[in-house]
Amino acid sequence: MIIETGIKDGCLDAVGMDAAIKAMARELISRIRCIEEAVFVGIFPRGDILAERLADAVGEANGFRPPVGRIEISSPGKGLRESTLHLRSIEIPFAIEGRTVVLVDDLIRTGDTVEAALKIVQGLGCASNVLIAVLVDCSAPEAFVRSDIVGVTLPIGEDENIMVYFEEEDGFSEVLRAMSVR
């Protein structure tokens, strides 16, 4: 029996993901003037895991592990517009006033979720700077939000999806490209 999964290819395995995260951490350290003033905010459900991994990598490379918070943005239901995104929960146990906030998500495609999270973070106080870090950037040229720190850029077609898996949540770490199911 043959089962059709729709998986086209594996883009990053666990080793490749770790290497990309370490490279992202090095770039963050070089771009943030005072890493001790940085805070990371991960977008649940996968960006929070990436934020923890990035903070660990920064700590290993620099000796200081930035604090990590998380926000959860609700997804629009079938047939609803992306503008219906709103805050579902927030866990940010630190002030962001005057600090560099690194907003972290697993991937960016349209930029809608990151844009909603950015508005929420901006409403929490006056950060000195906000950087957007994503493991996978597969955004279209017309996307409103752009990532500042990128692990890997993967251009995709309209009929393709990128799936990011983390050991902490899924039991394995991998980035896969798949055909969209219609």
Secondary structure, DSSP 8 states (H G I E B T S, - for coil): ------EEEEEE-HHHHHHHHHHHHHHHHHH-S-GGGEEEEEEETTHHHHHHHHHHHHHHHHS----EEEEEE----TT--GGG--EEEEE--S--TTSEEEEEEEEESSSHHHHHHHHHHHHT---SEEEEEEEEE---TT-S---SEEEEE----TTEEEEEE-HHHHSS-EEEEEE---
